[in-house]
Amino acid sequence: MHFQLTEDQRALQAGMRELLAGRFGRDTLRAAVDAPGTLDRGLWRKLGEAGFFALRLPEDEGGVGLGLPEAVLLFEEAGRALLPGPLIATHLAAGVVKGAADGSVIVTQPDGALVEWYEAADALLPPADTAEGGFADGALTPVRSVDPLTPLHRLPEPAPAADPLVGLLTAAEQLGSAARTTEMAVQYAREREQFGAAIGSFQAVKHLCAQMLARTELARSAVYAAAVTCEAADIAGAKLLADEAAVRCARDCLQVHGGMGFTWEADVHLHLKRAWVRKERWVSEGALTELLAELLVEVG
């Protein structure tokens, strides 16, 4: 089987990258870090206009009429850009919650015992125990998040297991982050000089960058395949590989950057922190490994 992106898929991916580069570049990212808990609703509506949330809705329902492979490409770009907000919940709510498809309404949902972007959201899926669509006061308590761009609240009781599509789209975001930190490491290795030579000429740095690329491309193959098959075992495997790629590539990128990588001004730590948070989405690593083993036994 030869799986290659079509011209339309490449154009879709390039268009989203261009949109995010123009509307959520590095300066905007750092401004978001300095204003935690706030979302740019103008950007959210722009995403809605671009079809980000309505991508999989049928055309006769006002959607774009595309499928999971295309959704994975868009979420990969969101992961590259470290785009904040409950993107997956709003995407899954398109066609269910009025306004989610066009980005005029921000939707979040429980993930185990946690809810991301609870205070910034307009709706909670499944519906909260509230009157007139609001949120019950004191129903959730804030939790300190390692990622400044992912505020968290804790539910009184854990919610039922999330839709497997949460796992797949999270894996796509992790893939985008892994690809971006790999690029950042390679770029820095070419520019940074030590002992009169670019550090990228040193064997140890070459090995780090090569391992990052191999990890990322392995995760890419798994995530793209899972988007095509939509099988539970494939999604579980893709999530494990993408989580590993995102976390380890961010760590290796930090290593390539050296002391500079540990500073607040560098963006490397933002990718690492977001990767840690995403790693706990849908199913935790330990539970995911057990789930994958059970699914493989059933297939065998």
BALUMKOL-274696 format. One record per atom (N, C-alpha, C, CB): residue in one letter; x, y, z. Coordinates in pm, whole numbers, padded with zeros to 5 digits, always signed. Atoms other than C-alpha are relative to their C-alpha. Last residue first. Glycine has a CB too. Example, Ala and Ser with C-alpha at 12.3 -4.5 7.8 and 13.67 -1.06 7.14 Angstrom:
BEGIN
S-00082-00119-00006
S+01367-00106+00714
S-00077+00109+00073
S+00041+00046-00142
A+00089-00119+00000
A+01230-00450+00780
A+00090+00120+00000
A-00099+00003+00125
END
This chain:
BEGIN
G-00073+00124+00018
G-00496-01264+01772
G-00087-00121+00019
G+00114-00006+00094
V-00023+00016+00144
V-00736-00973+01728
V+00069-00133-00028
V+00085+00117-00055
E+00128+00029+00064
E-00860-01011+02085
E+00015-00024-00149
E-00097+00115+00024
V+00034+00137-00036
V-00503-01034+02214
V-00132-00041-00066
V-00011-00015+00154
L-00083+00087+00083
L-00416-00717+02021
L-00027-00147+00030
L+00146+00030+00021
L+00052-00003+00136
L-00709-00533+02178
L+00079-00092-00092
L+00002+00143-00054
E+00128+00072+00005
E-00610-00642+02527
E-00055-00006-00142
E-00102+00067+00093
A-00029+00143-00016
A-00248-00534+02474
A-00128-00083-00008
A+00072-00027+00134
L-00055+00046+00127
L-00361-00196+02339
L+00029-00150+00007
L+00128+00078-00035
L+00108+00003+00098
L-00582-00140+02643
L+00049-00056-00133
L-00059+00139-00020
E+00084+00115-00033
E-00300-00233+02882
E-00113-00016-00103
E-00059+00014+00142
T-00080+00119+00031
T-00064+00010+02709
T-00081-00126+00026
T+00129-00001+00083
L+00001+00012+00146
L-00335+00277+02718
L+00079-00122-00045
L+00057+00127-00066
A+00128+00058+00039
A-00390+00223+03089
A-00007-00022-00150
A-00115+00089+00046
G+00007+00136-00053
G-00021+00281+03157
G-00128-00070-00043
G+00009+00003+00151
E-00094+00089+00068
E+00001+00580+02923
E-00011-00145+00048
E+00142+00049+00021
S-00138-00018-00045
S-00313+00751+03051
S+00090-00106-00062
S+00009-00006+00154
V-00037+00112-00086
V-00629+00728+02838
V+00146+00020+00039
V-00023-00139-00070
W+00070+00120+00046
W-00808+01023+02672
W+00028-00116+00095
W+00043-00036-00144
R+00135-00006+00057
R-00559+01294+02765
R-00048-00136-00045
R-00003+00096-00118
E+00098+00051-00096
E-00262+01231+02996
E-00143+00004-00053
E+00009+00079+00128
K-00030+00141-00025
K-00003+01264+02717
K-00101-00063+00094
K+00141-00015+00059
R+00069+00081+00100
R-00168+01589+02613
R+00020-00149+00024
R+00049+00036-00141
V+00145-00008-00024
V-00058+01752+02938
V-00076-00088-00098
V-00049+00147-00011
W+00031+00069-00126
W+00302+01631+02911
W-00151-00001+00026
W+00074+00067+00118
A-00008+00144+00027
A+00318+01735+02545
A-00031-00081+00124
A+00139-00037-00054
R+00124+00037+00067
R+00195+02084+02639
R-00001-00151-00030
R-00018+00080-00132
K+00109-00006-00097
K+00476+02113+02893
K-00134-00038-00064
K-00010+00139+00061
L-00014+00111-00096
L+00740+01996+02647
L-00117-00003+00097
L+00132+00013+00077
H+00032+00125+00069
H+00618+02226+02368
H+00008-00118+00097
H+00096-00023-00118
L+00144-00003+00024
L+00615+02524+02603
L-00046-00127-00073
L-00039+00125-00082
H+00069+00049-00120
H+00962+02434+02731
H-00151+00000-00019
H+00037+00085+00120
V-00011+00145-00013
V+01105+02464+02380
V-00081-00051+00118
V+00147-00041+00017
D+00132+00063+00014
D+00972+02816+02326
D+00003-00151+00024
D-00055+00027-00137
A+00001+00100+00107
A+01281+02992+02462
A-00136-00070-00003
A+00116-00104+00020
E+00014-00067+00130
E+01220+03307+02668
E+00000-00099-00116
E+00113+00099-00018
W+00141-00028+00026
W+01154+03107+02986
W-00020+00058-00139
W-00056+00095+00105
T+00048-00133-00035
T+01509+02971+02979
T-00146+00017-00036
T+00083+00107-00069
F+00066+00003-00130
F+01596+02602+02987
F-00061+00135+00038
F+00099-00042+00106
G+00127+00072+00009
G+01670+02585+02615
G-00077+00000+00130
G+00024-00139-00043
M+00102-00091+00051
M+01937+02854+02649
M-00137-00067-00001
M+00038+00048-00141
G+00050-00085-00108
G+02142+02623+02870
G-00109+00094-00045
G+00112+00079+00059
G-00087-00020-00114
G+02172+02366+02589
G-00063+00089+00106
G+00130+00060-00045
H-00009-00143-00031
H+01964+02419+02275
H+00091+00029+00119
H-00139+00056+00028
V-00076-00062+00109
V+02038+02063+02162
V+00019+00149+00028
V-00071-00021-00136
Q-00140+00040-00015
Q+01924+01931+02502
Q+00087+00066-00107
Q+00014-00153-00007
L-00053-00078-00112
L+01598+02130+02482
L+00150-00031+00019
L-00079-00031+00130
C-00013-00136+00052
C+01535+01977+02142
C+00059+00092+00107
C-00136+00055-00048
D-00123-00001+00079
D+01605+01636+02293
D+00025+00137-00061
D-00005-00106-00111
R-00115+00012-00090
R+01344+01697+02562
R+00132+00007-00076
R-00007-00132+00079
A-00012-00127-00072
A+01090+01825+02311
A+00119-00003+00095
A-00130+00029+00079
C-00056-00099+00093
C+01160+01526+02087
C+00015+00136+00067
C-00088+00012-00125
R-00144+00023+00015
R+01114+01291+02383
R+00064+00098-00099
R+00025-00143-00047
V-00074-00023-00124
V+00778+01433+02485
V+00151-00012-00022
V-00045-00098+00109
A+00014-00139-00043
A+00625+01470+02139
A+00085+00030+00123
A-00147+00032+00029
A-00070-00091+00091
A+00761+01142+02001
A-00005+00144+00050
A-00060-00009-00141
E-00144+00018-00018
E+00656+00939+02304
E+00078+00097-00087
E+00040-00144-00034
D-00036-00052-00132
D+00306+01083+02296
D+00150-00009+00023
D-00076-00076+00110
A-00001-00147+00011
A+00285+01022+01920
A+00034+00065+00133
A-00137+00050-00049
L-00117-00043+00076
L+00390+00657+01959
L+00009+00152-00010
L-00004-00061-00140
L-00122+00033-00074
L+00142+00587+02238
L+00124+00052-00073
L+00011-00152+00022
K-00009-00090-00116
K-00141+00773+02063
K+00127-00026+00079
K-00124-00016+00091
A-00040-00132+00050
A-00076+00589+01735
A+00016+00098+00115
A-00103+00053-00100
G-00142+00004+00036
G-00086+00252+01911
G+00052+00134-00047
G+00023-00103-00107
A-00078+00016-00124
A-00417+00331+02079
A+00150-00001-00029
A-00041-00130+00073
I+00004-00129-00071
I-00565+00464+01755
I+00084-00007+00127
I-00145+00040+00033
D-00086-00093+00075
D-00452+00153+01565
D+00005+00137+00068
D-00050+00016-00144
A-00140+00037-00025
A-00597-00077+01832
A+00095+00096-00071
A+00026-00144-00047
A-00038-00035-00138
A-00932+00107+01825
A+00147-00030+00028
A-00088-00075+00099
E+00008+00116-00088
E-00959+00091+01445
E+00053+00037+00138
E+00080-00120-00058
C+00086-00034-00113
C-01022+00420+01261
C-00024-00119+00092
C-00134+00054-00049
T+00069+00121-00046
T-00863+00259+00953
T-00103+00027+00107
T+00101-00099+00053
V+00062+00071+00112
V-00771+00579+00766
V-00082-00118+00049
V+00108-00047-00099
A+00103-00088+00054
A-00703+00809+01063
A-00074-00068-00115
A+00061+00131-00047
A+00116+00008-00090
A-00519+00522+01232
A-00114+00086-00050
A+00039+00042+00142
A+00065+00129+00022
A-00286+00500+00931
A-00126-00013+00087
A+00097-00115+00031
Y+00068-00005+00130
Y-00209+00872+00945
Y-00075-00130-00027
Y+00100+00028-00114
V+00115-00091-00013
V-00132+00849+01317
V-00078+00006-00131
V+00048+00142+00041
A+00102+00060-00085
A+00089+00541+01283
A-00125+00087+00008
A+00055-00025+00139
S+00056+00115+00070
S+00288+00674+00986
S-00115-00061+00079
S+00108-00105-00026
R+00081-00050+00112
R+00335+01010+01157
R-00067-00116-00074
R+00088+00082-00098
A+00129-00044-00054
A+00452+00843+01480
A-00092+00048-00112
A+00020+00112+00105
L+00068+00122-00043
L+00725+00661+01289
L-00138+00034+00055
L+00084-00076+00107
E+00054+00064+00120
E+00814+00986+01114
E-00069-00132+00032
E+00111-00023-00102
T+00112-00077+00054
T+00848+01171+01445
T-00063-00070-00119
T+00047+00139-00041
R+00112+00011-00093
R+01064+00908+01613
R-00125+00068-00058
R+00037+00062+00137
A+00050+00138+00012
A+01295+00885+01311
A-00123-00020+00088
A+00110-00100+00039
L+00067+00016+00129
L+01330+01265+01297
L-00061-00139-00013
L+00097+00026-00115
M+00124-00078-00005
M+01408+01292+01668
M-00080-00018-00129
M+00031+00150+00021
Q+00095+00076-00081
Q+01661+01009+01643
Q-00134+00073+00010
Q+00058-00025+00139
A+00043+00114+00081
A+01838+01188+01358
A-00103-00084+00075
A+00120-00087-00040
C+00092-00050+00102
C+01847+01513+01557
C-00053-00115-00086
C+00069+00105-00089
L+00123-00047-00064
L+02000+01343+01861
L-00104+00041-00104
L+00031+00118+00094
H+00076+00118-00043
H+02251+01151+01649
H-00132+00041+00065
H+00083-00084+00097
K+00057+00064+00118
K+02366+01467+01472
K-00089-00117+00040
K+00111-00048-00095
V+00116-00082+00038
V+02411+01638+01808
V-00068-00058-00123
V+00042+00145-00026
A+00103+00017-00103
A+02637+01359+01933
A-00127+00077-00034
A+00052+00044+00135
Q+00070+00127+00014
Q+02832+01352+01606
Q-00113-00018+00101
Q+00098-00114+00014
F-00048+00092-00103
F+02924+01719+01607
F-00087-00126+00000
F-00001+00067+00140
S-00106+00083+00058
S+02860+01900+01278
S+00054-00102+00099
S+00113+00087-00052
G+00060+00107+00077
G+02526+02030+01409
G+00102-00090-00068
G-00091+00056-00102
I+00013+00117-00088
I+02721+02224+01670
I-00066-00117-00073
I-00081+00036+00125
A+00140+00015-00038
A+02828+02461+01393
A-00016-00127+00083
A-00092-00005-00126
A+00081+00078+00094
A+03205+02499+01399
A-00144-00005+00048
A+00056-00143-00016
G-00021-00038+00140
G+03466+02733+01549
G-00081-00078-00101
G+00141-00015-00032
F-00133+00042+00042
F+03487+02563+01888
F+00021+00023-00151
F+00022-00148+00034
Q-00088+00026-00113
Q+03110+02608+01930
Q+00133-00051-00055
Q-00063-00103+00101
E-00138+00044+00019
E+02868+02753+01678
E+00072-00017+00133
E+00076+00099-00087
R-00081-00015-00121
R+02488+02773+01688
R+00141-00056-00023
R-00067-00071+00118
E-00036-00140-00025
E+02321+02822+01349
E+00100+00016+00114
E-00124+00081+00030
R-00068-00058+00116
R+02296+02471+01206
R+00056+00139+00029
R-00095+00007-00118
A-00127+00071+00017
A+02220+02307+01540
A+00078+00054-00119
A-00025-00149-00017
Y-00094-00053-00099
Y+01954+02575+01605
Y+00138-00066-00017
Y-00053-00024+00144
Q-00031-00139+00033
Q+01775+02490+01281
Q+00104+00057+00096
Q-00128+00085+00003
V-00086+00001+00119
V+01796+02116+01345
V+00042+00143-00037
V-00072-00067-00118
A-00131+00054-00038
A+01659+02152+01699
A+00097+00005-00118
A-00013-00144+00050
M-00067-00099-00085
M+01373+02381+01592
M+00140-00047+00037
M-00082+00027+00126
E-00044-00110+00086
E+01279+02145+01307
E+00077+00104+00081
E-00119+00064-00070
T-00108+00056+00083
T+01265+01850+01548
T+00057+00109-00091
T-00052-00120-00084
T-00120-00002-00084
T+01065+02063+01791
T+00119-00063-00073
T-00025-00074+00132
R-00048-00137-00019
R+00813+02134+01513
R+00126+00004+00086
R-00110+00085+00065
A-00061-00048+00124
A+00776+01773+01403
A+00060+00139+00017
A-00105+00001-00112
A-00125+00073+00019
A+00721+01657+01761
A+00072+00048-00127
A-00026-00152-00008
S-00097-00054-00094
S+00460+01930+01816
S+00136-00068-00017
S-00049-00017+00144
G-00039-00133+00045
G+00272+01832+01502
G+00105+00063+00089
G-00120+00090-00007
L-00083+00016+00118
L+00275+01466+01603
L+00049+00136-00051
L-00077-00073-00110
Q-00132+00042-00049
Q+00144+01553+01948
Q+00097-00015-00117
Q-00010-00132+00079
E-00062-00118-00059
E-00145+01742+01786
E+00141-00032+00050
E-00086+00055+00117
A-00036-00089+00111
A-00221+01440+01568
A+00066+00127+00051
A-00124+00035-00084
A-00122+00056+00060
A-00208+01212+01874
A+00046+00086-00118
A-00024-00145-00047
T-00109-00038-00091
T-00462+01442+02039
T+00132-00052-00054
T-00025-00054+00143
L-00029-00140+00029
L-00683+01400+01732
L+00107+00056+00093
L-00127+00084+00010
L-00059-00015+00133
L-00661+01022+01760
L+00039+00145-00028
L-00096-00050-00107
G-00135+00056+00003
G-00717+01006+02135
G+00069+00020-00132
G-00004-00147+00032
V-00081-00090-00082
V-01014+01241+02125
V+00144-00048+00000
V-00055+00008+00145
L-00046-00106+00089
L-01146+01031+01837
L+00079+00106+00076
L-00119+00065-00072
P-00134+00030+00053
P-01154+00743+02086
P+00052+00105-00097
P-00002-00134-00070
D+00006+00053+00136
D-01453+00923+02250
D+00142-00032-00048
D-00070+00101-00096
A+00025-00089+00114
A-01389+00991+02617
A-00003-00078-00131
A+00106+00110-00007
A-00110-00005+00096
A-01419+00737+02900
A-00038+00084-00122
A+00041-00142-00044
P-00023+00123+00078
P-01696+00822+03146
P+00112+00020-00102
P-00129-00043-00072
A+00099+00022+00105
A-01647+01130+03365
A+00028-00132-00069
A+00000+00117-00102
P-00049+00020+00137
P-01446+01124+03687
P-00114-00026-00097
P+00099-00116-00005
E-00017+00142+00028
E-01628+01261+03995
E+00048-00016-00145
E-00134-00079+00023
P+00026+00070-00127
P-01626+01609+04155
P+00019-00151-00015
P-00141+00029+00050
L+00139+00037-00022
L-01462+01734+03833
L-00019-00065+00137
L-00048-00094-00110
R+00028+00138-00038
R-01122+01902+03840
R-00149-00020+00025
R+00080-00040+00124
H+00090+00010-00115
H-01040+02220+03650
H-00028-00148+00026
H-00133+00079-00026
L+00071+00123-00033
L-00745+02282+03417
L-00092+00019+00120
L+00098-00112+00027
P+00059-00003-00134
P-00589+02579+03239
P-00088-00123+00023
P-00082+00129+00021
T+00106+00099-00017
T-00391+02476+02929
T-00052+00004+00143
T+00052-00142-00035
L+00102-00019+00101
L-00169+02756+02796
L-00109-00108+00005
L+00064+00001-00137
P+00068-00129-00019
P+00049+02790+03106
P-00111+00025-00101
P+00101+00112-00009
D-00002-00077+00125
D+00123+02416+03084
D-00074+00131+00019
D-00064-00082-00115
V-00140-00020+00035
V+00212+02255+03419
V+00013+00085-00126
V+00070-00135-00020
S-00043+00071+00119
S-00148+02307+03526
S+00146+00030-00029
S-00088+00039-00121
R-00119-00062+00058
R-00258+02401+03878
R+00049-00086-00116
R+00112+00016+00108
V-00118+00082-00025
V-00608+02267+03933
V+00119+00068-00066
V-00019-00147-00055
P-00120-00021+00083
P-00920+02478+03959
P+00116-00087+00045
P+00041+00146+00002
T-00104-00075-00072
T-01228+02325+04128
T+00124+00015-00089
T+00037-00071+00133
L-00137+00040+00034
L-01544+02219+03951
L+00099+00087+00075
L+00024+00009-00152
A+00005+00140+00041
A-01906+02225+04064
A+00139-00053-00031
A-00091-00016-00121
G-00068+00088-00094
G-01849+02545+04264
G+00000-00146-00039
G-00060+00014+00132
D-00103-00063-00081
D-02110+02739+04071
D+00060-00102+00097
D-00058+00121+00077
A+00032-00001-00142
A-02298+02518+03826
A+00116+00061+00079
A-00031-00143+00049
F-00078+00096-00077
F-02221+02614+03468
F-00035+00013+00147
F+00152+00022-00023
G-00118-00054-00065
G-02477+02779+03243
G+00077-00108+00071
G-00039+00109+00098
G-00124+00016+00076
G-02708+02613+02993
G+00123+00059+00064
G-00016+00061-00132
E-00008-00092+00113
E-03030+02749+03139
E+00137-00002-00068
E-00030+00141+00046
A+00126-00055+00051
A-02986+02565+03470
A+00030+00095-00113
A-00081+00072+00113
T+00022-00143-00017
T-02688+02349+03546
T-00138+00038-00049
T+00107+00081-00073
D+00119+00000-00086
D-02574+01993+03585
D-00030+00144+00039
D+00022-00090+00128
A-00024-00012-00144
A-02330+02025+03295
A-00132-00003+00076
A+00078+00130+00032
P+00052-00119-00068
P-02416+01902+02948
P+00024-00002+00150
P-00147+00014-00026
P+00146-00005+00006
P-02185+01627+02816
P-00052+00116+00083
P-00061-00133+00048
L+00054+00129+00043
L-02014+01826+02689
L+00058-00112+00083
L+00029-00025-00150
L-00072+00116-00052
L-01963+02173+02839
L-00071-00126-00047
L+00009+00003+00156
A+00081+00121-00017
A-02068+02496+02671
A+00091-00114+00044
A-00074-00037-00131
D+00141-00037-00003
D-01948+02857+02654
D-00089-00120+00027
D-00041+00065-00132
A+00095+00066+00089
A-01586+02781+02739
A-00142+00052+00018
A+00003-00151+00023
A+00007-00072+00128
A-01334+03024+02889
A-00108-00057-00092
A+00135-00005-00070
E+00052-00136-00020
E-01390+02909+03248
E-00015+00077-00130
E+00092+00077+00094
Y+00137-00001-00054
Y-01359+02538+03170
Y-00057+00141+00007
Y-00002-00064+00137
W+00060-00126+00042
W-01050+02563+02950
W-00146+00014+00045
W+00009+00014-00151
E-00087-00107+00048
E-00957+02197+03001
E-00083+00123-00038
E+00083-00048-00121
V+00061-00074+00111
V-01174+01969+03214
V+00096+00113-00038
V-00142+00056+00038
L-00044-00136+00030
L-01027+01703+03441
L-00078+00060-00117
L+00150+00001-00031
A+00042-00088-00109
A-01157+01391+03616
A+00032+00146-00027
A+00066-00043+00129
G-00023+00060-00130
G-01148+01171+03308
G-00054+00091+00108
G+00151-00028+00023
D-00094+00105+00039
D-01146+01409+03016
D+00043-00068+00128
D+00124+00058-00081
P-00081+00067-00101
P-01449+01631+03060
P+00093-00102-00064
P-00089-00068+00103
Q+00059+00124-00048
Q-01562+01842+02764
Q+00090-00063+00105
Q-00025-00098-00116
T-00098+00089-00062
T-01508+02189+02621
T-00071-00125+00048
T+00073+00071+00117
V+00052+00116-00072
V-01704+02396+02373
V+00115-00077+00063
V-00082-00092-00095
I-00112+00083-00043
I-01631+02746+02245
I-00054-00110+00090
I+00109+00085+00075
V+00017+00059-00133
V-01922+02904+02057
V+00120-00090+00028
V-00135-00079+00011
S+00057-00105-00084
S-01886+03143+01761
S-00024-00048+00144
S-00132+00050-00060
G-00096-00058-00093
G-01644+02902+01596
G-00054+00111+00086
G+00113+00051-00075
D-00055-00124+00057
D-01862+02831+01292
D+00095+00072+00096
D-00113+00092-00038
A-00053+00020+00135
A-01922+02464+01378
A+00064+00126-00056
A-00111-00046-00092
A-00132+00063-00007
A-01959+02523+01753
A+00063-00009-00139
A-00010-00141+00062
G-00108-00098-00004
G-02239+02777+01709
G+00138-00061+00006
G-00018+00089+00117
K+00018-00111+00092
K-02522+02539+01795
K+00112+00103+00018
K-00137+00066+00021
V+00019-00125-00073
V-02391+02238+01982
V-00007+00115-00100
V+00115+00023+00104
V+00071+00039-00124
V-02436+01901+01813
V-00034+00123+00082
V+00087-00098+00084
G+00121+00072+00037
G-02341+01975+01451
G-00082-00046+00119
G+00036-00117-00083
A+00059-00059+00120
A-01990+02070+01555
A-00118-00085-00045
A+00105+00012-00113
A+00134-00054-00030
A-01939+01931+01906
A-00067+00063-00121
A+00010+00103+00111
L+00093+00112-00017
L-01649+01705+01801
L-00142+00049+00026
L+00046-00090+00113
H+00009+00072+00127
H-01459+02007+01666
H-00102-00114+00010
H+00139-00057-00041
T+00082-00084+00088
T-01537+02208+01979
T-00017-00066-00136
T+00063+00139-00016
A+00138+00002-00049
A-01411+01926+02202
A-00091+00082-00092
A-00007+00054+00144
I+00059+00130+00030
I-01096+01883+01992
I-00146-00004+00042
I+00078-00113+00070
L+00023+00017+00143
L-01007+02251+01989
L-00073-00130-00032
L+00133+00004-00075
P+00061+00133+00013
P-01045+02308+02362
P-00038-00028-00145
P-00124-00012+00091
G+00145+00006-00002
G-00805+02605+02358
G-00052-00142-00016
G-00056+00087-00108
P+00068+00037-00124
P-00443+02680+02275
P-00151-00009-00017
P+00033+00100+00109
L+00126-00072-00008
L-00262+02664+01939
L-00077-00042+00125
L-00085-00025-00127
L+00037-00005-00142
L+00085+02524+02005
L-00129+00081+00020
L+00115+00062+00083
A+00009-00140-00041
A+00167+02611+01641
A-00025+00018+00149
A-00109+00068-00077
R-00124-00070+00036
R+00290+02262+01553
R+00001+00141+00057
R+00016+00005-00152
G-00103+00044-00094
G-00002+02108+01742
G+00133+00067-00027
G+00017-00149-00007
A+00029-00065-00128
A-00254+02315+01547
A+00104-00038+00104
A-00140-00037+00050
E-00044-00138+00011
E-00086+02199+01226
E-00026+00078+00128
E-00071+00068-00118
E-00146+00003+00002
E-00126+01836+01330
E+00055+00142-00009
E+00052-00085-00119
F-00041+00005-00141
F-00486+01913+01416
F+00151-00014+00013
F-00070-00116+00073
L+00022-00132-00061
L-00544+02024+01058
L+00045+00001+00146
L-00149+00039-00010
L-00096-00096+00056
L-00381+01713+00909
L-00016+00137+00064
L-00018+00011-00152
V-00131+00026-00060
V-00576+01485+01145
V+00104+00099-00051
V+00045-00145-00031
A+00003-00057-00135
A-00902+01645+01033
A+00135-00018+00070
A-00112-00064+00084
E-00015-00146+00014
E-00812+01568+00671
E-00002+00069+00136
E-00112+00057-00090
P-00137-00031+00044
P-00753+01200+00751
P+00025+00151-00013
P+00028-00068-00134
L-00100+00001-00107
L-01075+01198+00957
L+00142+00028-00048
L-00004-00133+00071
G-00005+00110-00095
G-01306+01296+00673
G+00109+00014+00105
G+00019-00127-00072
L-00122+00079+00008
L-01425+01581+00452
L+00003-00103+00113
L+00125+00091+00006
G+00022+00132+00058
G-01778+01715+00403
G+00125-00083-00019
G-00066+00015-00129
V-00091+00010+00115
V-01700+02084+00454
V-00013-00136-00068
V+00144+00022+00045
G-00139+00036-00024
G-01997+02149+00680
G+00082-00006-00127
G+00006-00132+00070
G-00083-00119-00014
G-02322+02339+00643
G+00146-00028+00025
G-00052+00084+00109
E+00021-00051-00136
E-02549+02043+00709
E+00088+00122+00026
E+00028-00109+00104
D+00140-00042-00011
D-02587+01961+00338
D-00037+00046+00140
D-00090-00114-00040
E+00021-00129+00065
E-02206+01968+00316
E-00145+00047+00014
E+00038-00008-00147
P+00042+00008+00140
P-02175+01687+00566
P-00028+00139-00057
P-00125-00089-00014
L+00145-00007+00017
L-01989+01775+00887
L-00035-00012-00149
L-00055+00133+00058
R+00057+00134+00024
R-01631+01650+00897
R-00153+00001-00007
R+00044-00095+00109
L-00068+00073+00108
L-01458+01989+00853
L-00069-00132-00033
L+00144-00027+00039
A+00105+00064+00080
A-01708+02184+01060
A+00056-00090-00109
A-00090+00105-00062
F+00092+00074-00088
F-01456+02275+01333
F-00105-00078-00078
F-00068+00096+00097
F-00074+00085-00093
F-01162+02376+01113
F-00095-00087+00083
F+00087+00086+00093
G+00052+00136+00000
G-01381+02500+00829
G+00068-00094+00097
G+00011-00056-00134
A-00089+00084+00081
A-01181+02815+00755
A-00045-00146-00002
A+00143+00009+00052
E+00018-00040+00141
E-01469+03029+00882
E+00084-00087-00093
E+00037+00148-00019
G+00132+00046+00043
G-01462+02838+01210
G-00025+00032-00145
G-00108+00061+00086
L-00013+00144+00020
L-01088+02892+01243
L-00133-00060-00048
L+00045-00069+00131
K-00075+00015+00125
K-01152+03262+01192
K+00021-00147-00032
K+00135+00073+00007
R+00098-00015+00109
R-01419+03244+01463
R+00068-00013-00137
R-00072+00137+00010
W+00089+00116-00006
W-01160+03104+01705
W-00105+00006-00113
W-00071-00008+00138
L-00071+00110+00065
L-00908+03368+01595
L-00089-00124-00004
L+00131-00031+00073
G-00010-00036+00141
G-01157+03641+01683
G+00069-00109-00079
G+00074+00133-00015
R+00123+00043+00066
R-01236+03461+02005
R-00004+00039-00147
R-00121+00059+00072
D+00028-00099+00104
D-00874+03493+02116
D-00124-00046-00078
D+00123+00018-00096
L-00005+00048+00138
L-00872+03279+02430
L-00037+00114-00095
L-00095-00120-00020
T+00081-00076+00096
T-00791+03387+02785
T+00021-00057-00140
T+00038+00152+00003
G+00143+00014-00022
G-00683+03162+03072
G-00088+00075-00097
G-00032+00043+00135
P+00055+00136-00012
P-00324+03276+03082
P-00150+00000+00025
P+00070-00074+00113
A+00140-00024-00039
A-00238+03627+02960
A-00071-00135+00013
A-00073+00092-00106
D+00003-00108-00098
D+00145+03625+02942
D-00142+00033+00047
D+00065+00124-00057
V-00065+00051-00122
V+00142+03288+02768
V-00007+00103+00112
V+00148-00037-00028
A+00096+00093-00062
A-00110+03424+02517
A+00058-00058+00129
A-00037-00112-00097
A+00102-00085-00063
A+00124+03717+02445
A-00104-00086+00070
A-00068+00091-00105
R-00057-00049-00125
R+00403+03464+02385
R-00097+00093+00072
R+00132+00073-00027
L-00017+00111-00094
L+00191+03282+02130
L+00051+00049+00134
L+00095-00105-00058
T+00134+00027-00053
T+00087+03606+01962
T+00005-00112+00101
T-00098-00034-00113
D+00035-00112-00088
D+00453+03707+01924
D-00138-00021+00064
D+00001+00133-00078
R-00070+00009-00128
R+00539+03360+01792
R-00037+00113+00095
R+00148+00001-00022
G-00145+00009+00008
G+00273+03357+01524
G+00064+00003+00138
G+00055+00112-00085
F-00050+00049-00128
F-00095+03290+01580
F+00149-00029-00012
F-00077-00127+00045
R+00085-00038-00111
R-00288+03482+01314
R+00050-00046+00137
R-00137-00053-00023
G+00041-00140+00005
G-00049+03487+01019
G-00076+00047+00122
G-00084+00023-00121
A-00121-00083+00000
A+00137+03166+01092
A-00036+00148+00002
A+00087-00032-00123
L-00052-00006-00136
L-00192+03003+01187
L+00127+00084+00009
L+00027-00141+00051
L+00094-00072-00086
L-00353+03088+00855
L+00055+00016+00140
L-00135-00073+00005
E-00009-00142+00035
E-00046+02982+00656
E-00092+00084+00089
E-00036+00021-00148
R-00129-00047-00052
R-00031+02648+00837
R+00017+00150-00028
R+00117-00079-00065
M+00012-00015-00145
M-00403+02599+00775
M+00131+00049+00061
M-00041-00133+00065
G+00087-00114-00029
G-00362+02669+00405
G-00015+00023+00149
G-00135-00021-00063
A-00078-00123+00022
A-00063+02437+00378
A-00084+00123+00032
A+00051+00006-00145
Q-00101-00011-00106
Q-00260+02151+00534
Q+00079+00130-00013
Q+00095-00120-00004
L+00074-00023-00125
L-00558+02203+00304
L+00097+00022+00115
L-00093-00118+00030
A+00046-00139+00006
A-00329+02235+00001
A-00075+00038+00127
A-00090+00022-00123
R-00118-00086-00020
R-00153+01913+00096
R-00039+00147+00000
R+00105-00027-00109
Q-00038+00011-00140
Q-00487+01739+00133
Q+00121+00087+00032
Q+00029-00146+00036
D+00099-00074-00078
D-00607+01869-00204
D+00035-00004+00149
D-00140-00058-00023
E-00026-00143+00018
E-00286+01754-00372
E-00096+00084+00084
E-00011+00039-00148
T+00044-00052+00130
T-00336+01410-00226
T+00035+00148-00010
T-00154-00022-00019
L+00102-00103-00007
L-00129+01285+00065
L-00036+00045-00141
L+00048+00120+00085
Q-00054-00134+00019
Q+00058+00964-00003
Q-00115+00099+00011
Q+00074+00013-00137
F+00087-00104-00052
F-00013+00610+00112
F+00071+00134-00012
F-00039-00029+00147
H-00074-00125+00008
H+00138+00338-00102
H-00093+00113+00044
H+00056+00026-00145
M+00085-00120+00000
M+00000+00000+00000
M+00088+00124+00000
M-00096+00001+00124
END
